[in-house]
Amino acid sequence: MLDAKKVWYVAVLKKSGGTLHARAQFKDLFRDPDLIDGFVSAVAIFAQPPLRSFARPEYDILIEHGDTCTVYAIVDKGQEEQPIRKYLWQVLDFAEKLALDNIEPDTIRCLIDELRIGMPNWFNYHFLQCLVASLDMSWLGFLDGNPIEHLEYIVTRIDHLFGRDTILSYVSENIYRQIDSEKTTIQLDLGMAIENGEFAKRVEKVLAKRKREITEVEVVIEGQLVNLKNLWLTSYGFSVLKALDVGTSCNLGTFYTIEREFAKSDITIRTTTESPQDYLPDVSPLMRNYIWELADKRNSSSFLIDAKMVERFIKLTMK
């Protein structure tokens, strides 16, 4: 764990004419060593090259060169991730209160690097969906494919003039392809989509796809336990299970409630007591795992914090 007592000089600096100024020392700003740990660790996570490093007796730091110069403390790469994410909330609040105008954060791009080198794959999708939702495009549904490629495209255009229109076209084109190749339409809002000419042409195809998958899916009952994983991978199943706040499994009593909910739309869910067979809907394996994580982590504080963090990163980046 980082020794906060040795961290006396970690600051955000503005470089002008070869002089670094607007610096602040932590010993003058903080009294809580845990908060210092969190701040330094969080800042270090988002360091990106090109970097130059040097050492002093009390601290090790990295400096990124440019019009804006940020100083990063070196932390142990094996350090636990959760405390860093916990304190990052306080870091962002602190930065906003100080109104450090010289900060030009690039947190989204840096987080992409972090995702690439070690975040679980389901989180990549979660970050992507939250990013799309933050741009008021959640009605387009789940964007499948390579999440890192999607993220890189979106964040490099997010602060451009007409950037939102460009991103909307990009996401829409990818959703068109998903529909045309009969891939997933989970979370696609047809009420919103029908107002768009290209989507309106595809409404019948979407409805046929959704009807077919809900009639083909089988739910496995194993004793008193009902496996809902396959049902979560269908568009109608996703919507109903999410509304009922159910995870990837439930007891028989809860399943009867689920069946009654589907019956309102004249849908009967097929069940079996045999060994579960692989259900291969048109959802990529990575997206499949994300949906299951979403179902089981829906009330997890860490999952919710991650979603909120994405929104905060975007606000900072778009200042």
C-alpha positions in Angstrom: 0.0 0.0 0.0 1.2 3.5 -0.8 2.7 5.4 2.2 0.7 8.6 2.2 3.2 10.2 4.6 5.8 10.2 1.9 3.6 11.9 -0.7 4.2 15.6 -0.3 4.2 16.7 -3.9 1.5 15.5 -6.2 -0.1 18.2 -8.1 -1.8 19.4 -11.3 0.6 21.8 -13.1 0.3 24.1 -16.0 3.4 24.5 -18.2 4.0 28.0 -19.6 7.3 29.2 -21.0 9.2 26.3 -19.4 7.8 27.2 -15.9 5.5 24.9 -13.9 3.0 26.8 -11.8 -0.5 26.5 -10.2 1.0 23.7 -8.1 -0.4 22.5 -4.8 1.1 20.3 -2.1 -1.0 17.7 -0.5 0.2 18.5 3.0 -1.5 21.8 2.6 -4.8 20.4 1.2 -5.5 17.2 3.0 -5.5 15.8 6.6 -6.9 12.4 5.8 -4.1 10.0 4.8 -6.6 7.5 3.3 -7.9 10.2 1.0 -4.3 11.0 -0.1 -3.8 7.4 -0.9 -7.0 7.3 -3.0 -6.2 10.6 -4.8 -2.7 9.6 -5.7 -3.7 6.1 -6.7 -6.6 7.3 -8.8 -4.5 9.9 -10.6 -1.8 7.3 -11.3 -4.3 5.0 -13.0 -5.0 7.5 -15.7 -1.4 8.3 -16.6 -0.7 7.9 -20.3 2.4 8.1 -22.4 4.6 9.9 -23.4 5.9 10.2 -19.8 9.2 11.1 -18.2 10.0 9.7 -14.8 12.4 10.8 -12.1 12.8 10.2 -8.3 13.4 12.2 -5.2 13.9 10.8 -1.7 10.3 11.4 -0.6 8.4 10.5 -3.7 8.5 9.1 -7.3 6.5 11.0 -9.9 5.8 10.9 -13.7 5.4 14.0 -15.8 3.4 14.1 -19.0 4.6 16.9 -21.3 2.4 19.3 -23.2 0.6 22.6 -22.8 -0.9 21.0 -19.7 1.4 19.0 -17.5 0.0 16.5 -15.0 2.1 14.9 -12.3 1.4 11.3 -11.4 2.6 9.4 -8.4 3.9 5.8 -9.0 1.8 3.2 -7.3 2.2 -0.6 -6.9 0.6 -2.2 -9.9 -0.6 -5.0 -7.7 -2.6 -2.7 -5.5 -6.2 -3.6 -4.8 -8.6 -1.9 -7.3 -11.7 -1.3 -5.2 -10.2 1.2 -2.7 -8.9 3.2 -5.7 -12.4 3.3 -7.2 -13.9 4.2 -3.9 -11.7 7.2 -3.4 -11.9 8.3 -7.0 -15.3 9.7 -6.2 -13.8 12.0 -3.6 -11.1 12.9 -6.0 -13.5 14.1 -8.7 -15.5 16.0 -6.2 -12.4 17.7 -4.9 -11.2 18.7 -8.4 -14.6 20.2 -9.2 -14.6 22.2 -5.9 -11.2 23.6 -6.6 -12.3 24.6 -10.1 -8.8 23.8 -11.5 -9.3 25.4 -14.9 -5.9 24.3 -16.1 -6.9 20.7 -16.0 -7.5 19.2 -19.4 -8.7 15.7 -18.4 -8.5 12.8 -20.8 -9.9 10.3 -18.4 -12.1 8.4 -20.9 -9.2 7.7 -23.2 -7.1 6.7 -20.3 -9.7 4.4 -18.9 -9.8 2.7 -22.3 -6.2 1.8 -21.8 -7.0 0.4 -18.4 -9.8 -1.7 -19.9 -7.5 -3.0 -22.5 -4.9 -4.2 -20.0 -7.0 -5.8 -17.3 -10.6 -4.9 -16.7 -13.1 -7.8 -17.0 -14.7 -8.0 -20.4 -18.2 -7.5 -19.0 -17.1 -4.1 -17.6 -16.0 -3.0 -21.1 -19.6 -3.5 -22.3 -21.0 -1.8 -19.2 -18.8 1.2 -19.8 -19.9 1.3 -23.5 -23.6 1.1 -22.7 -23.3 3.8 -20.0 -21.4 6.0 -22.4 -24.1 5.7 -25.1 -26.8 6.3 -22.5 -25.1 9.4 -21.2 -25.4 10.8 -24.8 -29.2 10.2 -24.7 -28.9 7.3 -27.1 -30.0 4.4 -24.8 -33.1 4.0 -26.9 -30.9 2.5 -29.6 -30.4 -0.6 -27.4 -27.3 -2.7 -26.7 -24.4 -2.2 -29.1 -22.7 -5.5 -29.7 -19.3 -6.1 -31.2 -15.9 -5.1 -30.0 -16.5 -2.7 -27.1 -13.0 -1.2 -27.2 -13.3 -0.3 -30.9 -16.7 1.3 -30.2 -15.3 3.2 -27.3 -12.3 4.5 -29.2 -14.5 5.8 -32.0 -16.9 7.5 -29.7 -14.5 9.2 -27.3 -12.3 10.6 -30.0 -15.4 12.4 -31.4 -17.3 13.3 -28.3 -16.0 16.8 -27.9 -16.0 17.7 -31.6 -18.3 20.2 -33.3 -21.3 18.1 -34.4 -19.7 15.2 -32.5 -22.9 13.9 -31.1 -24.5 13.7 -34.6 -21.5 11.8 -35.8 -21.7 9.4 -32.9 -25.5 8.9 -33.3 -24.9 8.0 -37.0 -22.2 5.5 -36.0 -24.2 3.8 -33.3 -27.3 3.7 -35.6 -25.4 2.2 -38.5 -24.1 -0.6 -36.2 -27.6 -1.2 -34.8 -28.9 -1.4 -38.4 -26.4 -4.1 -39.1 -27.4 -6.0 -36.0 -31.0 -5.9 -37.1 -30.3 -6.9 -40.7 -28.1 -9.8 -39.7 -30.7 -10.9 -37.1 -28.5 -10.1 -34.1 -29.7 -8.9 -30.7 -32.2 -6.1 -30.4 -32.2 -5.9 -26.6 -33.3 -2.5 -25.3 -34.0 -1.1 -28.7 -37.0 1.2 -28.1 -39.3 0.8 -31.1 -41.5 3.7 -30.0 -38.4 6.0 -30.5 -37.0 4.0 -33.5 -40.2 4.2 -35.6 -39.7 8.0 -35.8 -36.5 7.4 -37.8 -37.0 6.4 -41.4 -34.2 3.8 -41.5 -35.4 2.1 -38.3 -39.1 2.3 -39.4 -38.2 0.1 -42.4 -36.9 -2.5 -39.9 -39.7 -2.6 -37.3 -41.4 -5.7 -38.8 -38.0 -7.5 -38.9 -37.3 -6.6 -35.2 -40.8 -7.8 -34.1 -40.4 -11.1 -36.0 -36.9 -11.6 -34.5 -38.2 -11.0 -31.0 -41.2 -13.3 -31.4 -39.0 -16.1 -32.8 -36.4 -16.0 -30.0 -39.0 -15.9 -27.1 -40.8 -18.9 -28.6 -37.6 -20.9 -29.1 -36.0 -20.3 -25.8 -36.2 -23.0 -23.0 -36.0 -22.3 -19.3 -34.4 -25.1 -17.3 -36.0 -26.1 -14.0 -33.6 -28.0 -11.7 -35.5 -29.1 -8.6 -36.6 -25.9 -6.8 -34.2 -23.7 -8.8 -35.0 -22.1 -12.2 -32.2 -21.1 -14.5 -33.1 -17.9 -16.2 -29.8 -17.3 -18.2 -31.3 -18.2 -21.6 -34.3 -16.0 -21.0 -32.2 -13.0 -20.2 -30.7 -13.3 -23.7 -34.0 -12.6 -25.4 -35.3 -9.1 -25.9 -38.7 -9.7 -24.2 -37.1 -11.8 -21.5 -34.5 -9.1 -20.7 -37.3 -6.4 -20.4 -39.5 -8.5 -18.2 -36.8 -9.9 -15.9 -35.3 -6.5 -15.5 -38.6 -5.0 -14.6 -39.2 -7.7 -12.0 -35.7 -7.2 -10.6 -34.8 -10.9 -11.0 -31.3 -12.3 -11.4 -30.1 -15.2 -13.5 -31.9 -17.8 -11.3 -34.9 -17.8 -9.0 -37.2 -20.2 -7.1 -40.4 -21.7 -8.4 -42.6 -19.1 -6.8 -40.8 -16.3 -8.5 -40.9 -18.1 -11.8 -44.7 -18.4 -11.6 -44.8 -14.6 -11.3 -42.6 -14.4 -14.4 -44.9 -16.7 -16.3 -48.0 -14.7 -15.3 -46.2 -11.5 -16.6 -45.5 -13.1 -20.0 -49.1 -14.5 -20.1 -50.4 -10.9 -20.2 -48.9 -10.7 -23.7 -50.1 -14.2 -24.6 -46.6 -15.6 -24.4 -45.9 -19.0 -22.9 -42.4 -19.8 -21.8 -41.1 -23.3 -22.6 -39.6 -25.2 -19.7 -37.6 -28.4 -19.4 -36.2 -30.4 -16.5 -33.5 -32.0 -18.7 -29.9 -31.0 -18.6 -29.5 -27.5 -19.9 -28.6 -27.2 -23.6 -26.5 -24.4 -25.0 -28.8 -21.7 -26.2 -27.1 -19.8 -28.9 -29.0 -16.6 -29.7 -27.6 -14.0 -31.9 -25.6 -12.4 -29.0 -21.8 -12.5 -28.9 -20.2 -14.5 -26.1 -18.8 -11.2 -24.5 -22.2 -9.5 -24.6 -23.8 -12.7 -23.2 -21.5 -12.6 -20.2 -22.2 -8.8 -19.8 -25.9 -9.4 -19.7 -25.6 -12.1 -17.0 -23.3 -9.9 -14.9 -25.7 -7.0 -15.3 -28.5 -9.3 -14.1 -26.7 -10.6 -11.0 -24.9 -7.3 -10.1 -27.9 -5.1 -10.6 -28.0 -4.1 -7.0 -24.3 -4.2 -6.4 -22.8 -0.9 -5.1 -19.6 -1.5 -7.1 -21.5 -2.0 -10.3 -23.6 1.1 -9.8 -20.6 3.2 -8.8 -18.9 2.2 -12.1 -21.9 3.4 -14.0 -21.9 6.7 -12.3 -18.1 7.1 -12.7 -18.6 6.9 -16.5 -21.0 9.8 -16.4 -18.6 11.9 -14.2 -15.7 11.2 -16.6 -17.8 12.4 -19.5 -18.7 15.6 -17.7 -15.1 16.4 -16.9 -13.9 15.6 -20.4 -16.5 17.7 -22.1 -15.9 20.9 -19.9 
